[in-house]
Amino acid sequence: MSRKFSFTVPYAVPVEDLHRALTDDKVWQARFADAETATLDLSHPEGEGTIRIHMTEKASEDKIPSVVSKVLKSQLTLARTDNWQALIGEVAKGTFEGETTGIGTEMSGTYEMRSTAEGSEIEVVGTVQVKVPVVGGAIEPLAEQLHHRVLNSERTFVEEWVAAQATA
């Protein structure tokens, strides 16, 4: 069984600046510069103004909830691939896929970046499935919350990046 989710991440920057930042290799390289257990692979398969971001990270054992650590078969590694298309007008669409090793988890969905009166936002719609008998349903909301926290952290980083570029 899978769990559907949706949430919106608001940004205090114009949609053009947000899209430019999220499709800029330098932003992602800076974001991952100090991540010792992470990998990052960037490409632009659809050309300028698009990006494919594939990232992996080994989870620190002290950050793993007990309900998850009890069913882990090996090191928990998180993998996520985001694909962003070009900005058309004030909208850009994207997709994401995620999975883990150590526990059978799959996540996928769509992004829609758009302009708002306050700046911009990304609407996230997806599904998550944890393939663990009995406790999988208890872990699925944790996976959704993790994705939400990561995107909020990325929001903070991107907003600071955009502000720094404006003053540079």
Salt bridges, closest charged atoms under 4 A:
ASP17 OD1 - ARG20 NH1 2.85
ASP25 OD1 - HIS44 NE2 2.70
ASP41 OD2 - ARG52 NH1 3.48
ASP82 OD2 - ARG80 NH2 2.58
GLU106 OE2 - LYS131 NZ 2.88
GLU112 OE1 - LYS93 NZ 3.00
GLU112 OE2 - ARG114 NH1 3.22
GLU121 OE2 - ARG114 NE 2.79
GLU123 OE1 - ARG114 NH1 3.11
GLU144 OE1 - ARG3 NE 2.81
GLU154 OE2 - ARG80 NH1 3.04
